[in-house]
Every structure is written in C-alpha cells, then in structure tokens.
Amino acid sequence: MAGAEGLAISCPRCDSELPRSALEPGGTRCSVCGARVLAVIFPAIFRNAEPLTGQIVLSGEAACYFHADRVAEVACSGCGRFLCRFCRITWAGEDLCPACVEASRRDKEHGKLTATCYRYDSLALAVSTLPIVTVFFTLVTAPLALGIALFTFRKDCSVAPRSKVRFVAAIMISLAQICAWIVFFLYSFRQRMGE
C-alpha cells in the first residue's frame, strides 16, 4: 500500500464504504446510517518503513531462545537467554526477554518494571498544604501528612529518580502545623486557667 490512496474507509456503525471527505477536518456523514464519522490517519501510514527482519542462523552461530531460526543479537540481562531483534526489549539500559519482563511485572515488590507508582511524596505534601486554607482541618491532616511522609519515605515514588524534597517539605509543614496547634491549645488552656 503506498500511502493513504489505497485506503478504503468504512463506517464504524454499518460498515458501508465512506467517501474521501471523511478524511477532511470536519468529517462526513454516512449515507447509509447517517452516523457522523471523522477519520484520522495515523502518520506512519505515509512512511515507507523497512520491514523488521532477523538474520537466519548459520552453522556455529547462536540462535534466539524463542526463535531457533533467528540469529541471537544480545543476551538477556535477567536470565542470560540469547535474544534476536524481535525478542529484545530494552528497559532502563538493560536488554530483557519477554519472560523476564513478565516476571518483573508480576513481582511488584522486587520487579524492575512497575505498572503503577504512587507518588507518596506528592500526597504527603498535598495533605499538609491544601487544608491550610481552612485552618481547622489541619488538626487532622497535619498528623496524617506526617505519618504518610514518615512511613513512605523510603518507597519509590516514580519510575524516574526523584529527590526527597517533597517528603522533607511535607514533614516540615506538618511539624509546623502540629506545633502551632500545641501552642494554640496551651495558650487557650492558660487563658481559661487565668480567668
């Protein structure tokens, strides 16, 4: 297929063929079912890409663990299996096989790959600073933010390396709020005792 000229655009509702006006910015309406259709072409369709092919194994060459007929290019950093260019997955500067990627994804505690990552530092900072607008909420949120920051200080907060600045800021703000409440209660207590 050479570009978008050979594309047949069909209606997603009734599967009838649509005119070329579906590719225009305003889209078009299907003449059969009346559905409004806007087609957007992925830019790679216009690119003449070279097909990804692997070299065939000759005698004496190492073969891919998963594709016995393909030449191995690298060894997996996790298990040492030989990998061809189809099986090689580069992650954080390491070459991994699909099995190691899957095992790392499943092992949430020690795995290299994480599907989700909680930003405890941002949570602790938000819990310590947002309630300042309504001062009385800080009576509850300051100890909560301090607890979040202290208990999650050593946990990973991102796939990319992050500093502990937000944790330190949350701890300092929470401690300042707790100290302010202690001073307020002591002052109130002295005022009542003095009466």
C-alpha positions in Angstrom: 0.0 0.0 0.0 1.5 3.3 -1.0 0.2 5.9 1.4 -3.5 6.7 2.0 -4.5 6.5 -1.6 -5.3 2.8 -1.4 -7.3 3.0 1.8 -11.0 2.1 1.9 -12.7 3.9 4.8 -15.8 2.2 6.2 -18.4 3.4 8.6 -17.9 2.0 12.1 -21.6 1.6 12.7 -22.9 0.0 9.5 -19.6 -1.0 7.7 -20.5 0.7 4.5 -17.8 2.5 2.4 -17.4 6.2 3.1 -16.3 8.9 0.7 -12.9 10.6 0.9 -14.4 13.6 2.7 -14.3 11.5 5.9 -10.5 12.4 5.9 -11.2 16.1 5.9 -11.1 18.1 9.2 -14.9 18.3 9.5 -15.5 14.6 8.7 -18.6 13.4 7.0 -22.0 11.6 7.5 -22.5 8.1 6.4 -25.0 8.0 3.5 -26.5 4.7 4.7 -27.0 5.1 8.5 -26.4 8.8 9.0 -23.6 8.4 11.6 -21.1 11.3 11.9 -17.7 10.0 11.0 -14.3 11.7 11.4 -11.4 9.6 10.2 -7.9 10.3 11.3 -5.0 8.6 9.7 -2.0 7.5 11.7 1.1 9.4 10.3 3.1 6.2 10.0 0.9 5.1 7.1 2.6 7.7 4.9 6.1 6.4 5.8 7.8 3.8 3.8 9.1 1.6 6.6 11.6 -1.1 6.2 10.3 -4.5 7.3 11.9 -5.8 10.5 13.7 -8.9 9.6 16.1 -11.0 11.6 19.1 -12.8 10.2 18.8 -16.6 9.6 21.1 -18.8 11.8 24.1 -20.2 10.0 26.0 -23.1 11.5 28.1 -22.2 14.5 26.0 -19.1 15.3 24.0 -18.6 18.5 20.2 -18.8 18.0 17.5 -17.0 19.7 16.0 -18.9 22.7 12.4 -18.1 21.4 13.1 -18.3 17.6 15.5 -21.1 16.8 15.8 -19.9 13.2 17.0 -16.4 14.0 20.5 -15.2 15.0 20.8 -14.0 18.6 22.0 -10.4 19.0 22.2 -10.0 22.7 21.8 -12.0 25.9 19.0 -11.2 28.4 20.3 -9.2 31.4 17.9 -11.1 33.6 18.2 -14.7 32.7 21.0 -14.9 30.1 18.9 -16.3 27.3 20.0 -15.3 23.8 17.6 -13.0 22.1 17.0 -12.0 18.4 16.0 -8.5 17.5 12.3 -9.5 17.7 12.5 -10.6 21.3 14.9 -8.0 22.7 13.2 -5.5 25.0 15.4 -2.6 26.1 14.3 -1.2 29.5 16.4 1.1 31.7 19.5 0.4 29.8 19.1 -3.4 30.0 18.2 -6.0 27.4 15.4 -8.2 28.7 13.5 -11.2 27.2 9.7 -11.2 27.2 9.7 -13.8 30.1 11.8 -11.6 32.3 9.6 -8.6 31.6 6.5 -10.6 32.5 8.2 -11.9 35.7 9.3 -8.5 36.7 5.8 -7.1 36.1 4.3 -9.7 38.3 6.8 -9.3 41.1 5.6 -6.0 42.4 8.0 -5.9 45.4 11.3 -6.7 43.7 10.5 -6.3 40.0 12.2 -3.7 37.8 9.0 -2.9 35.9 6.1 -1.3 37.6 2.7 -0.7 36.1 1.6 1.7 38.8 3.5 4.0 41.0 2.1 6.0 43.9 3.7 9.4 44.5 3.6 9.4 48.2 5.8 12.5 48.4 3.2 14.5 46.4 0.4 13.0 48.5 2.1 13.9 51.8 2.8 17.5 50.5 -0.8 17.9 49.3 -2.3 16.6 52.6 0.0 19.0 54.6 -0.6 22.2 52.5 -4.1 22.1 51.0 -6.0 22.2 54.3 -4.2 25.4 55.3 -6.9 27.4 53.6 -9.4 26.0 56.2 -7.2 26.0 59.3 -9.3 23.7 61.4 -8.7 20.7 59.0 -5.0 20.9 59.8 -5.8 19.5 63.2 -6.4 16.2 61.4 -4.4 16.5 58.2 -1.1 17.6 59.8 -0.6 14.3 61.7 -1.9 12.4 58.7 0.6 14.0 56.3 3.4 13.5 58.8 2.5 9.8 59.0 2.3 9.4 55.3 5.7 11.1 54.8 7.5 9.1 57.5 6.1 5.7 56.6 6.6 6.0 52.9 9.9 8.0 52.9 11.9 5.0 51.6 9.3 3.8 49.0 9.8 4.5 45.3 7.6 7.4 44.1 8.3 7.3 40.4 9.9 5.2 37.7 12.3 8.1 37.2 14.6 9.1 40.1 13.0 11.7 42.3 14.5 13.6 45.2 13.1 13.6 48.7 12.4 17.3 48.7 8.6 16.9 48.8 8.9 14.5 51.7 11.0 16.9 53.7 8.7 19.8 52.8 5.7 17.8 54.0 7.4 16.8 57.2 8.4 20.4 58.0 5.0 21.9 57.2 3.2 19.2 59.2 5.5 19.7 62.2 5.0 23.5 62.0 1.2 23.0 61.9 1.3 20.5 64.8 3.5 22.9 66.8 1.1 25.8 66.0 -1.9 23.7 67.4 0.1 22.8 70.5 0.9 26.5 71.1 -2.8 27.4 70.4 -4.1 24.8 72.9 -1.6 25.7 75.6 -2.4 29.4 75.1 -6.2 28.6 75.3 -5.6 26.5 78.4 -3.7 29.2 80.2 -6.3 31.8 79.3 -9.0 29.6 80.8 -7.0 28.9 83.9 -6.2 32.6 84.4 -9.9 33.5 84.4 
